[in-house]
Amino acid sequence: MTTGTVVITGAAGGMGRPAAHRFAAQGRALLLCDLDAARLEALAEELRPAAGTVTVLAADIAAPDFAEQAIAALDGAGIGALIHTAGLSPTMSDGARIFAVNYDATERLVAGLLPHFTEGGCAVLISSVSAYMLGDPALLASIRDFVTTGSRDGIAGYMDHPGMAYAISKRAVIGIVERDAPAFGAKGLRIASIAPGFIDTPMGRAEAEANEQLRGLIGMVPQRRMGHGDEIASVAEFLCSPDASYVSGVDIRVDGGIIGLLNAKGSGQ
């Protein structure tokens, strides 16, 4: 089994919490990161009887020095896995802030933590099925160009729209995974992302309540229900296990089949 601390961002949230429980049950050392210090410490107390050690870091992932804060909190320990669930959904902020948290902070975190992974480690990022609902080829090309070159020319005009900024940020997260897989592989590491569908978390319920179109899509899911946070955590656990030793540079949809359905409808099947 891979050694090293498991770093979980958004640890007190609907996907981070079940992930923390799964890795604690393995007896792994944990670094739990979230904004809310009280919720973090309460979660840490739940997990300490099973986990190896549990350290908490109450900080904003969008802070320019967040990766440095995480490294300091590790106190010299290597990283065996990163489960990066922290992020903002469309109703939580304006487009610029959503993009800064979901993409810019993610890119800094991955780059900052990469040198501190132990061999065999894996980074798991969270994208979204929203990334698969962007159909404009020109926009998709602009996102690829942005991830590759840093040029925001093709995406800047969408940043005033929270929903579009969210979807673009998540498509760009997939781009990070594809772009950085070679650098991870050169160090004996892997990187992948998970695209959750409509998940029954506080964030997911708030988005559904605010968006009639989203509620309609939820009603179309082939599995006939919303997903659960632990169904995302279980895939993250798999990706960080030896069973996924040849899985890297890929995004895995955990969406109850909704994107497959929409693609089939779009192709006239």
C-alpha positions as CSV (number, residue, x, y, z in Angstrom):
1,M,0.0,0.0,0.0
2,T,1.2,3.5,-0.8
3,T,2.6,5.3,2.3
4,G,2.3,9.0,3.0
5,T,-0.3,11.4,4.4
6,V,-3.7,11.7,2.7
7,V,-4.4,15.4,2.1
8,I,-8.2,16.1,1.8
9,T,-9.5,19.6,0.9
10,G,-13.1,20.5,1.6
11,A,-12.8,17.8,4.2
12,A,-15.9,18.9,6.2
13,G,-18.0,19.0,3.0
14,G,-20.4,16.5,1.4
15,M,-17.6,14.7,-0.6
16,G,-14.6,15.4,1.6
17,R,-16.1,14.0,4.8
18,P,-16.9,10.5,3.4
19,A,-13.5,10.4,1.8
20,A,-11.9,11.2,5.1
21,H,-13.8,8.4,6.8
22,R,-12.7,5.9,4.1
23,F,-9.0,6.7,4.4
24,A,-9.2,6.8,8.2
25,A,-10.6,3.3,8.1
26,Q,-7.4,2.3,6.3
27,G,-5.4,3.7,9.2
28,R,-3.9,6.4,7.0
29,A,-2.4,9.6,8.3
30,L,-4.7,12.5,7.3
31,L,-4.3,16.2,6.8
32,L,-7.8,17.7,6.7
33,C,-8.3,21.1,5.1
34,D,-11.3,23.3,5.1
35,L,-12.4,26.9,6.0
36,D,-14.3,26.0,9.1
37,A,-12.0,25.2,12.0
38,A,-14.7,24.0,14.3
39,R,-16.2,21.6,11.8
40,L,-12.7,20.4,11.0
41,E,-11.8,19.7,14.6
42,A,-15.1,17.9,15.2
43,L,-14.4,15.6,12.2
44,A,-10.8,15.0,13.3
45,E,-12.1,13.8,16.7
46,E,-14.4,11.4,14.9
47,L,-11.6,10.0,12.9
48,R,-8.7,9.8,15.4
49,P,-9.6,6.4,16.9
50,A,-9.1,4.8,13.5
51,A,-6.7,7.0,11.6
52,G,-3.0,7.0,11.9
53,T,-2.7,10.6,12.8
54,V,-5.1,13.5,12.0
55,T,-3.9,17.1,11.5
56,V,-6.2,20.0,10.5
57,L,-5.6,23.1,8.5
58,A,-8.3,25.7,8.6
59,A,-7.5,28.0,5.6
60,D,-8.8,29.3,2.3
61,I,-7.6,27.2,-0.7
62,A,-7.7,30.4,-2.8
63,A,-5.0,32.0,-0.6
64,P,-1.8,32.3,-2.7
65,D,0.2,30.5,0.0
66,F,-2.2,27.7,0.7
67,A,0.1,25.0,-0.7
68,E,2.9,26.3,1.5
69,Q,0.5,26.2,4.5
70,A,-0.3,22.6,3.7
71,I,3.3,21.6,3.3
72,A,4.1,23.3,6.7
73,A,1.2,21.4,8.3
74,L,2.7,18.1,7.0
75,D,5.8,18.8,9.1
76,G,8.1,16.9,6.7
77,A,5.7,14.0,6.0
78,G,5.3,12.9,2.4
79,I,2.0,12.9,0.6
80,G,0.5,9.6,-0.4
81,A,-2.7,11.0,-1.9
82,L,-4.5,14.3,-2.5
83,I,-8.3,14.3,-2.6
84,H,-9.1,17.9,-3.7
85,T,-12.9,18.4,-3.2
86,A,-13.0,22.1,-2.2
87,G,-14.6,24.4,-4.6
88,L,-17.5,26.8,-5.3
89,S,-20.7,26.1,-7.2
90,P,-22.6,28.7,-9.4
91,T,-24.8,30.1,-6.6
92,M,-22.0,30.6,-4.2
93,S,-20.2,33.6,-5.6
94,D,-19.5,35.7,-8.8
95,G,-17.9,34.2,-11.8
96,A,-14.4,35.5,-11.2
97,R,-14.3,34.2,-7.7
98,I,-15.7,30.8,-8.8
99,F,-13.0,30.5,-11.4
100,A,-10.2,31.6,-9.0
101,V,-11.2,29.0,-6.5
102,N,-12.0,26.1,-8.8
103,Y,-9.2,26.5,-11.3
104,D,-6.5,28.9,-10.2
105,A,-6.3,27.5,-6.7
106,T,-6.3,24.0,-8.0
107,E,-3.5,24.6,-10.4
108,R,-1.3,26.2,-7.6
109,L,-2.1,23.4,-5.2
110,V,-1.2,20.6,-7.7
111,A,2.0,22.4,-8.6
112,G,3.0,23.2,-5.1
113,L,2.3,19.7,-3.7
114,L,3.8,17.6,-6.5
115,P,7.4,17.6,-5.2
116,H,6.2,16.3,-1.8
117,F,4.4,13.1,-3.0
118,T,5.8,9.7,-2.1
119,E,6.3,7.2,-4.9
120,G,3.1,5.5,-5.9
121,G,1.0,8.5,-4.8
122,C,-2.1,9.9,-6.6
123,A,-3.8,13.2,-6.9
124,V,-7.6,13.2,-7.4
125,L,-9.3,16.4,-8.4
126,I,-13.0,17.1,-8.7
127,S,-14.4,18.2,-12.0
128,S,-18.1,18.2,-12.9
129,V,-20.6,16.9,-15.4
130,S,-21.0,20.6,-16.3
131,A,-17.7,20.3,-18.1
132,Y,-19.4,17.9,-20.5
133,M,-22.2,20.3,-21.3
134,L,-20.0,22.8,-23.1
135,G,-20.7,22.1,-26.7
136,D,-19.1,25.1,-28.6
137,P,-16.0,23.8,-30.3
138,A,-14.4,27.2,-30.3
139,L,-14.9,27.6,-26.5
140,L,-13.5,24.1,-25.9
141,A,-10.5,25.0,-28.0
142,S,-10.1,28.2,-26.0
143,I,-10.1,26.3,-22.7
144,R,-7.5,23.9,-24.0
145,D,-5.4,26.8,-25.1
146,F,-5.8,28.5,-21.7
147,V,-4.7,25.3,-19.9
148,T,-1.7,24.9,-22.2
149,T,-0.5,28.5,-22.5
150,G,-2.3,30.5,-19.8
151,S,-3.9,32.8,-22.3
152,R,-7.4,33.9,-21.1
153,D,-8.4,35.7,-24.3
154,G,-10.9,33.1,-25.3
155,I,-12.5,32.6,-21.9
156,A,-12.4,36.1,-20.4
157,G,-15.8,37.1,-21.8
158,Y,-17.6,34.3,-19.8
159,M,-16.3,35.2,-16.4
160,D,-19.3,37.5,-15.6
161,H,-21.6,34.5,-15.7
162,P,-21.3,32.3,-12.7
163,G,-22.7,29.2,-14.4
164,M,-20.4,29.5,-17.4
165,A,-17.4,30.3,-15.2
166,Y,-18.1,27.2,-13.2
167,A,-18.4,24.9,-16.2
168,I,-15.3,26.4,-17.8
169,S,-13.3,26.0,-14.6
170,K,-14.2,22.4,-14.3
171,R,-13.4,21.7,-18.0
172,A,-10.0,23.3,-17.3
173,V,-9.5,21.1,-14.2
174,I,-9.8,18.1,-16.6
175,G,-7.2,19.9,-18.7
176,I,-4.9,20.0,-15.7
177,V,-5.2,16.3,-15.3
178,E,-4.4,15.6,-18.9
179,R,-1.6,18.1,-19.0
180,D,0.1,17.1,-15.8
181,A,-0.1,13.3,-16.2
182,P,3.4,13.1,-17.8
183,A,5.0,15.1,-14.9
184,F,3.3,12.9,-12.4
185,G,4.3,9.7,-14.3
186,A,7.9,10.8,-14.4
187,K,7.9,10.7,-10.6
188,G,6.1,7.4,-10.3
189,L,2.8,9.2,-9.5
190,R,-0.7,9.4,-11.0
191,I,-3.3,12.1,-11.3
192,A,-7.0,11.8,-12.2
193,S,-10.3,13.6,-11.8
194,I,-13.8,12.6,-10.9
195,A,-16.8,14.3,-12.6
196,P,-19.7,14.1,-10.1
197,G,-23.2,14.3,-11.5
198,F,-26.0,15.6,-9.3
199,I,-24.9,14.7,-5.8
200,D,-27.1,14.9,-2.7
201,T,-24.9,17.2,-0.6
202,P,-25.8,20.6,0.8
203,M,-24.1,22.3,-2.2
204,G,-26.0,20.0,-4.6
205,R,-29.3,20.7,-3.0
206,A,-28.8,24.4,-3.0
207,E,-28.0,24.4,-6.7
208,A,-31.1,22.3,-7.5
209,E,-33.3,24.6,-5.5
210,A,-32.0,27.6,-7.3
211,N,-32.1,26.2,-10.9
212,E,-35.3,24.8,-12.5
213,Q,-33.4,23.5,-15.5
214,L,-31.1,21.6,-13.2
215,R,-34.1,20.0,-11.4
216,G,-35.3,18.9,-14.8
217,L,-32.0,17.2,-15.5
218,I,-32.0,15.5,-12.2
219,G,-35.4,14.0,-13.1
220,M,-33.8,12.5,-16.3
221,V,-30.9,10.7,-14.6
222,P,-31.0,7.0,-15.7
223,Q,-30.4,5.9,-12.1
224,R,-33.5,7.8,-11.1
225,R,-31.9,9.6,-8.1
226,M,-29.2,11.9,-7.0
227,G,-25.9,10.5,-6.1
228,H,-24.3,10.4,-2.6
229,G,-21.1,11.9,-1.4
230,D,-19.7,8.5,-0.5
231,E,-20.2,7.3,-4.1
232,I,-17.7,9.9,-5.1
233,A,-15.4,9.1,-2.1
234,S,-15.4,5.4,-3.1
235,V,-14.1,6.2,-6.6
236,A,-11.4,8.5,-5.0
237,E,-10.4,5.6,-2.7
238,F,-10.2,3.3,-5.7
239,L,-8.1,5.8,-7.7
240,C,-5.6,6.0,-4.8
241,S,-5.3,2.2,-4.5
242,P,-3.0,-0.2,-6.2
243,D,-6.0,-1.5,-8.1
244,A,-5.9,1.7,-10.2
245,S,-2.1,1.6,-10.8
246,Y,-2.5,2.2,-14.5
247,V,-5.1,4.9,-14.3
248,S,-3.8,8.4,-14.9
249,G,-4.5,11.5,-17.0
250,V,-8.3,10.7,-17.1
251,D,-11.6,12.1,-15.9
252,I,-14.1,9.6,-14.6
253,R,-17.8,10.5,-14.7
254,V,-19.8,9.4,-11.7
255,D,-23.1,10.8,-12.9
256,G,-25.8,8.0,-12.9
257,G,-25.6,8.0,-16.7
258,I,-26.9,11.5,-17.4
259,I,-24.1,12.6,-19.8
260,G,-24.4,9.3,-21.8
261,L,-28.2,10.0,-22.0
262,L,-27.7,13.6,-23.2
263,N,-25.1,12.5,-25.7
264,A,-27.4,9.9,-27.1
265,K,-30.2,12.4,-27.4
266,G,-27.9,14.8,-29.0
267,S,-26.8,12.3,-31.7
268,G,-30.5,11.4,-32.4
269,Q,-30.2,7.9,-31.0
